[in-house]
Amino acid sequence: MPLTHHRTNLVVMHWTANVTLALGKSPIMTPEPEEFPNITLGQARW
């Protein structure tokens, strides 16, 4: 599954993740702006 990075808010995060999964992709997101560079650069720890 392709990994898809989303920048969204907490209100729609769950809905966005479910739609992404329904499209056959793997969502990754965080509400913390400090974590954006790590996710964008592919350095996220699972």
N, CA, C and O of each residue as an XYZ file, in Angstrom:
184
protein
N       0.825     -1.185      0.000
C       0.000      0.000      0.000
C       0.870      1.250      0.000
O       1.806      1.349      0.794
N       0.580      2.195     -0.868
C       1.321      3.455     -0.847
C       1.038      4.239      0.434
O      -0.104      4.313      0.886
N       2.068      4.810      1.001
C       1.933      5.616      2.214
C       1.565      7.044      1.820
O       2.243      7.655      0.994
N       0.501      7.574      2.406
C       0.006      8.907      2.069
C       0.045      9.792      3.303
O      -0.592      9.495      4.314
N       0.804     10.892      3.212
C       0.928     11.829      4.331
C      -0.162     12.885      4.222
O      -0.316     13.525      3.182
N      -0.911     13.064      5.295
C      -1.973     14.066      5.355
C      -1.624     15.121      6.392
O      -1.098     14.810      7.461
N      -1.919     16.362      6.064
C      -1.841     17.455      7.043
C      -3.272     17.912      7.262
O      -3.840     18.630      6.438
N      -3.839     17.500      8.357
C      -5.245     17.786      8.630
C      -5.428     18.099     10.107
O      -4.463     18.086     10.872
N      -6.643     18.375     10.504
C      -6.888     18.695     11.908
C      -7.554     17.515     12.620
O      -7.965     16.547     11.981
N      -7.654     17.606     13.930
C      -8.206     16.504     14.725
C      -9.679     16.231     14.436
O     -10.153     15.114     14.644
N     -10.401     17.231     13.965
C     -11.832     17.061     13.722
C     -12.098     16.044     12.617
O     -13.015     15.231     12.734
N     -11.314     16.078     11.556
C     -11.564     15.196     10.412
C     -10.500     14.115     10.232
O     -10.527     13.386      9.241
N      -9.568     14.003     11.169
C      -8.469     13.051     11.013
C      -8.957     11.612     10.855
O      -8.474     10.897      9.978
N      -9.890     11.181     11.676
C     -10.396      9.810     11.615
C     -11.100      9.558     10.285
O     -10.892      8.517      9.660
N     -11.923     10.495      9.853
C     -12.644     10.365      8.590
C     -11.660     10.312      7.419
O     -11.816      9.494      6.513
N     -10.655     11.179      7.439
C      -9.650     11.210      6.380
C      -8.893      9.891      6.301
O      -8.634      9.388      5.208
N      -8.538      9.334      7.444
C      -7.842      8.048      7.468
C      -8.713      6.945      6.879
O      -8.222      6.114      6.116
N      -9.990      6.927      7.220
C     -10.884      5.891      6.696
C     -11.066      6.005      5.188
O     -11.089      4.988      4.495
N     -11.195      7.208      4.674
C     -11.324      7.398      3.227
C     -10.047      6.956      2.523
O     -10.108      6.302      1.482
N      -8.899      7.306      3.079
C      -7.621      6.907      2.492
C      -7.497      5.390      2.443
O      -7.062      4.836      1.434
N      -7.875      4.715      3.523
C      -7.843      3.253      3.546
C      -8.804      2.663      2.523
O      -8.480      1.665      1.878
N      -9.974      3.259      2.364
C     -10.951      2.771      1.391
C     -10.427      2.895     -0.038
O     -10.830      2.134     -0.917
N      -9.536      3.846     -0.267
C      -8.944      4.025     -1.594
C      -7.735      3.121     -1.821
O      -7.103      3.173     -2.876
N      -7.412      2.284     -0.817
C      -6.314      1.340     -0.960
C      -4.952      1.915     -0.648
O      -3.938      1.390     -1.107
N      -4.913      2.966      0.112
C      -3.643      3.578      0.502
C      -3.487      3.517      2.013
O      -4.450      3.247      2.730
N      -2.286      3.766      2.492
C      -1.994      3.721      3.916
C      -1.773      5.143      4.436
O      -0.820      5.806      4.025
N      -2.647      5.622      5.341
C      -2.515      7.003      5.813
C      -1.497      7.150      6.943
O      -1.316      6.249      7.762
N      -0.851      8.287      6.963
C      -0.013      8.661      8.093
C      -0.250     10.148      8.328
O      -0.225     10.944      7.389
N      -0.478     10.518      9.587
C      -0.749     11.917      9.913
C      -0.441     12.173     11.372
O      -0.382     11.249     12.184
N      -0.250     13.423     11.689
C      -0.005     13.832     13.061
C      -0.586     15.224     13.279
O      -0.553     16.052     12.368
N      -1.111     15.493     14.455
C      -1.594     16.843     14.737
C      -0.477     17.770     15.233
O      -0.703     18.964     15.431
N       0.715     17.225     15.432
C       1.826     17.997     15.994
C       2.717     18.566     14.886
O       3.372     17.796     14.184
N       2.761     19.878     14.709
C       3.591     20.476     13.657
C       5.076     20.115     13.767
O       5.777     20.069     12.756
N       5.556     19.859     14.981
C       6.974     19.512     15.159
C       7.323     18.184     14.480
O       8.490     17.944     14.171
N       6.341     17.330     14.248
C       6.591     16.019     13.653
C       6.521     16.031     12.127
O       6.899     15.046     11.493
N       6.046     17.124     11.524
C       5.903     17.180     10.068
C       7.207     16.889      9.323
O       7.194     16.099      8.379
N       8.334     17.501      9.713
C       9.567     17.220      8.967
C       9.962     15.740      9.005
O      10.407     15.197      7.994
N       9.806     15.089     10.148
C      10.170     13.674     10.233
C       9.303     12.818      9.327
O       9.805     11.913      8.660
N       8.018     13.092      9.298
C       7.116     12.317      8.449
C       7.405     12.600      6.979
O       7.469     11.677      6.167
N       7.577     13.866      6.639
C       7.814     14.243      5.250
C       9.105     13.640      4.720
O       9.170     13.244      3.556
N      10.116     13.566      5.543
C      11.404     13.019      5.117
C      11.465     11.500      5.216
O      12.499     10.901      4.919
N      10.364     10.873      5.631
C      10.339      9.422      5.710
C      11.071      8.867      6.913
O      11.506      7.716      6.889
N      11.217      9.653      7.962
C      11.946      9.203      9.137
C      11.018      8.876     10.290
O      11.461      8.791     11.435
N       9.734      8.689     10.004
C       8.768      8.388     11.068
C       9.058      7.024     11.675
O       9.377      6.073     10.961
N       8.949      6.934     12.966
C       9.132      5.665     13.682
C       7.767      5.056     13.942
O       6.872      5.751     14.423
N       7.584      3.807     13.646
C       6.291      3.136     13.802
C       6.300      2.350     15.063
O       5.306      1.702     15.394
